[in-house]
Amino acid sequence: MASNTRAHAPLDGLTMVLRKLPQVTVLFWMLKTVAVTLGESAGDLLGITFQLGYVTTAFLFLAFFLVVVVAQVRAERFHPALYWSVVLGTSMVGTEVSDFLNRGFGHGSAPDGIGYASGATILAALLALVFLVWWRTGQTYDVENISSRTGEILYWIAILVSNTLGTSSGDWLSDDTGLGFRNAFLAIVGVMALIVAAYYLTSINRMVLFWLAFILTRPLGAAGGDALTKPASEGGLGWGTAGGTAALSAVLLALIAYQTRQIRRHPLAPLPVSVDRRTGRPQRPNGALVQAVTPLTDGEPIDT
């Protein structure tokens, strides 16, 4: 699900930018859900099972995220393994930030945080601020067609805040509302179904639907992770954090390998150089520049 907005135009009719971000397909949503679920189980594995503690786990995840996001921004084209490593990193960091904000130090129901409802409200306001800045900088909201450095950086900030908000909202739904783990999961599935229906049956802005779905896949993934790792007495499969993390890692790697193969078979088409939505001035590209292939009037293409 992506916005239909187009804010790109060729710089000279010839120069294009290699894509850095994937197209939004069913495979995209599968990878995103598995990645954020893995982020949840990996946090429990390190922080609880291995007893590294909240602070150590948070710093490890932050270091991982900073390394992969810098590599992603500096890359010249789309690399599935690198892209999904950054999404995984946002899930890991987002979980720790949400837990600290809502609960205070520690993974238990500590009384030192501000609570799930307040945390979700603050994060929702922060995400709205990110989108406001995004708009003011003249970037396109179309997440499939971002071709500027500024646009990609804002994209990753929005993803980090979205995954953090998803964690807080999921905790609020399952704990504060009294729905519990199973009913909260069913409620999220129901809302996701409504979003899909709205995408195909209404004219609601595609960008709004994309980010709503993006936020909700985080608590959906957390619920799925709990279903794998929790003991049977609590409604789970009893795989534990180690077993769940291993299984999710294998699935994520398999899906990344499949996407990599698909990209090699069918390379992503380059994008026009991005221009400021308000001024029309070219913006700094986020990927490598290439020359477009322009068709002749008689139908024969020429490589320019």
N, C-alpha and C positions, 0 to 999 in steps of 0.2 A: 504494500500500500504506500504510494508516494503521491505527493502533490502534483497536479497537472501544470503548475506554474513553470514558465520557462523564462530564465533571466540570463540566457547565454547568447552570445552572438560572435561570429568569427572576428578575429582581429583584423585580418586582411583578406578574408575569403579562403585562405589556404591553411593557416596554422590551426592545429587542433591539440587537445590535451589528453594524454592517456588517462583512463579512468583509475581512480584510487578506491572507490567505494562500490560495493556490489549492487546489482539490481535486486529489487524486493520481490521475491518469489516464494513459493511454498518452501523451497530448500532454505531460503534465508530465515524464515520463521522457525524451521526445525533446528537449524544451527544455533539461532539465538536462544531458543528455549533450553537446549542442551547445555550451552555455554554458561548461562546464568544458573542453571541447576548445579552444574559442576562447581561454580564459584561458591555456592552455599555449602555443598558437602565438603569441599576442600577447606573452607573456613572451620567447619566443625572438626575435621580430621586433625588439623594443626593445633587449633586452639583448645579443643576438649580432649580428643583421643590421645594426642601426643603431648598435651598439657604444656604447650609453649606459652600460653597466656595471651590475653587480649592484646596487650601492647606489642609484644614481639610479633604476633601474627599480623597485626595491622601494619607494622613497619615492613615486614616481608612482602605483603601484598602491595603496599604503596611503591616499594622499590621495583617490583615486577611490573606494575602498571606504568611507571615512569619510563622504564627502559623500552617497553614495547610500544608505547604511544609515541615516543620520540622517533623510534625507528619507523613507525607507520607514517608519521608526518613527513619524514625525510625521504621516504621511498618514492620512486618515480612512477610506479604503476600498482595495480591491485595484486596483492599477494594474499590468498585466502588464509594461510596459516598465520600470517602476521596480523591481518585484520581481526580474526576471531580470537587471537591472543589478547588484543586490546579489549574486545568486548568481555572476555573472561576476566581481565584485570579490572574493568569497571564494576563487574559484579562482585568481585572479591573486596575491592575497596569500598564499594557502596554498602555492602553488608556490614563492614566494620564501622563505617561512619554512622550508619543508621542505628546500630546497636549502641554506640557510644552516645549518640544524641538522645535516644529514647530511654536507655536503661542506665547510662553511666558506665563506669568500668566494669567489665565482667560480662559473661554471656547469660547469666541468670536474670531473674526478674528483679534487678537492683532498683532501689527507690531513688537513686541519685540522678536519673535522667529526667527529661521533661515530659515523657509519656508518648505513646504512639500517635495519638490524635494531634498533639501539638507538633511533634516531629514531622508528620505528614503534611500539616498545614504550612510549616516553614519551608519544607522542601518543594511543595507545590508553588509557593510564592517565588522561590529561587528559580525554579524552572521557567516560570512566566517571565522573570527578569532576563533570563538567558535568551528567550525568544524575542523579547523586546530589543535587546542589544543586537541580536541576529538581524532583525528587521532594519534597525537604524544603520547598520553597516552596509546596507544595500545588497546583501547576499540573497540568492534564491533559497526558498524553503524546500525546493524539490530535492529530496535526499538521494535520489538516483542520479542527479545531474549536477552535483557539486563539483566544480572544477577550479576553485580558488583556494589558496592557502588559508585565508581568514575563514572562509566557509567551512573548511574541513575541521579547523580548530574548534569553531563553535559547535559543529556537529558532535565532536567527541566530548565537549563539555556538557552538551545536552544529554548525551547518552549516559555519562557518569551520574548526572543529577537524576535522570529518569530511573536508572537502576537503583539508586539510593531511595528515591521516592517509592519505587515498587516494593522495596523491602519494608519500609515503614507502613505503607498502606496495607500490605498483606498481613503484617503483624497486628495492625489495628483491627482489620476485618476479622481475623481469627480469634483474637484475645478480647479486645474491648467490647465488641458487639455481642459476644457470647455465642457466636456461630460455631466456634471450634474448627479444628483442622479440616475435617471432611466437608462440612457445610460451606466453609469459606472457599474451599476448592471448587465445589459445585457452583457457588455464586460467581466466581471468577470465570469459569467455563461458560456460564450463561451470558455474562457481559461480553465475553469474547465472541460468542455466537451472534449477539446483537450488533457488534462492530462489523463483523463479516457481512451480515445482512445489510447494514447501512452502506457498506462499501459498494455492494452490487445493486441495491434497490433505491438509494437516495442520492441526492446531489451534495451531501455534506462534504465539506472540504477534506480532501484526501490526506493532507498534512495532519489535520486534527485527528483523524482516524488512525493514521500511522503511529503517532506518538501515544495515543491512548492504548493501542495494542502493545506498543513497545514497553510501556510502563507495566501493563498487566501480565506480560509474559514473565516478569520477575517473580511476583508472588505465585504464579502458576508453576514456575520452575521450582520454587522453594517447596511448594506442596508436593510436587513430584519427587523431589529429593527426600523429603520426609517419608514418603511412601516406600522408598527403597531402603532407607537406613534405619527407620524406627523398628522396634521389635514387633512381633506379631500381636502381642498383647495390646499394643497401641495402634493397631490397624496397619502396620507396615509389613514389609517383606522380611525384615530382620537381617539385611545384608551388612549392617553396620556402616560407619563412615568410611572405613578402608575399602570394603567391598563395593559400596555405592560409588565412591570416587573412582575406583578402578574401572567399573563398568561404564560410567559416564565418560571417562577419558577415552575409552576404546570407541565408544559411539561417536564422540566428537571428532576424533582422529579419522575415523572412517568417513564421516560426512565431509570433512575438510579435504580428504584425498579425492573423494568423488567430485567435489566442486572444482578442485585444482585440475582434474582430468577434463572436466567439462569446459573450463576456461581455455585449456590448451587446444581442445578441439574446436571451440567456437570462441575466439578472442572477443573481448568486450570492445564495442565500437568506441573510438575516441570521442571526446566532447569538444564543442566550440570553446574558445577562450572565454572565460567568464567576464562579464561587464557589470559595473555597478548598476543596480536596478533603477536608481534615481538619476545618475549623471551620465550613464552610458560609457564611462571610461573603463578601459580594460583593467582587470585585477590580476594580481600575482597568481600564476597557475600553481596548483598543488601537485601536478605530475609533469612528466616529461613532455616536451613539445614535439609534435610530429607534423609532417605535411599531409594534407588531405588529398584524396584522389578525386579529381573533378571530371565528370563526364563531358564529352564533346557533344556538339549538337546532333551529330549523326548517330549517337548512341555508343560510340567507342570510348572507353575510359582512357585517361592519360594520367600517369603518375607525375604529379607536379612537384 
